[in-house]
């Protein structure tokens, strides 16, 4: 009994950390590993056993599935790019032009829509864009669109939904890096004779790049895996990676193939994160070389 | 002269872009909320103010059931993830193995759909019926990904002398945890609990995969209704949902939790 009590006091920390750890392993890492294994074996009725094969991965290369993954990659990159174009001026404005007194109000109103349920945000767009909806009626009365124009179920409506749902995730990290920037750097740049454009190009923008990278990943990854937005705003015209996963796991019940698709998706995401880290390192490296050269 | 014009253009351009961005984010929501007070079912024509859709909302048992499911799941997921997450942070830092918390970064980074199929496959493999249990499990996995960084950020900031003093004075680990650490960690616990609660209420992906045939959360219910087309009752639920989550975000903002998460990403 004494031994047990001693063990308990000494190893309390270990015992405390166990549940969260177990939870994480049991419900995240273990199933993912199991799915990865599962996707490499094919049941052959002749031999009556599972044999190792990359059959499912070859199937992923099939035009239909390959195109869906490509679609997702393109959509995610396009959304991240559009978000960046809109987000940078907004973040710049919030960080540099607004007095700190009003900033929290602007930030609060910015975050608010993205913290309500995604489904509700999409429904709001659905309601606005729908065939007899508010926007098409207004555009019709203004004479811009003919009656009964389809604003839904096209690439445009998917992009609109994606950008409006994920824009704050691009604005916030850029805002944070701009906000943290030392104002003395800008003064130094001005003192050294740089005009506003030069200061932006040579000082502000390079220093805000980490925020841009973070924002890019925060937008790219969820958009890549998104399934509700394409299915509600895009109809059935476009097939994406997320909708394939839903189809294979919930409707077709073709789990090994679904697992192979999931693994391919995870690999792509990891690859993209890694390449971003590499690009970031390379950029800072090149910049240092440039600075050193200029000194000499 | 040209230079002057360019400057003026640039100066005006920025507020314009910001204005359009806010319009873009808010127009759909405002229109949706506005038409939840409309008298008729035909969505585009304003026929006068009425609360009939809200009345209907509270007379539909499915909606109330779904709301109940969402709240129960969010409550349990919040409690479990905050308790487990806090214990993990404290224990791993005390054991000087804080790097283990990087394992939990995957919960934030991976797309939710991946976590959803993971949980679906565990429950299918062990033949546990889907329902409350799978929903709470899934939301706890997501919650841990947020609780651990937030609590850890606060815990690392604390002066280690406080806990050392308590241990030197003869208090056991458990006693130190209860009397010294817990009160100090309270702000981060409250803010992470609110965050997990909001995330769990808003979640769609996990609920879509893991709710099973019998149990339905509010977001899945709204999704299935939308598939049937536009209906003013959905506007009404959405408006209420919006009100509720904006209250939660207001509290979160006043606790500055979002800054903490952002600086940690």
Interface residues (C-beta under 8 A of the other chain):
Chain A: X9 X12 X13 X14 X15 X16 X17 X19 X20 X21 X23 X24 X26 X27 X28 X29 X30 X31 X32 X34 X35 X86 X89 X90 X92 X93 X94 X97 X104 X107 X108 X109 X110 X111 X112 X113 X115 X116 X117 X118 X119 X120 X121 X122 X123 X124 X125 X126 X127 X128 X130 X132 X133 X134 X137 X163 X164 X167 X168 X172 X173 X176 X214 X217 X218 X221 X222 X224 X225 X226 X227 X228 X232 X242 X245 X246 X249 X250 X255 X258 X259 X262 X265 X266 X269 X273
Chain B: X13 X14 X15 X17 X18 X21 X22 X24 X25 X26 X27 X28 X29 X31 X32 X35 X42 X43 X44 X84 X85 X87 X88 X90 X91 X92 X94 X95 X100 X103 X104 X106 X107 X109 X110 X111 X112 X113 X114 X115 X117 X118 X119 X120 X121 X122 X125 X137 X138 X140 X141 X144 X148 X172 X173 X174 X198 X201 X202 X203 X204 X205 X208 X209 X218 X219 X222 X223 X226 X227 X230 X234 X235 X238 X241 X242 X245 X246 X248 X249 X250 X253 X258 X259 X262 X263 X265
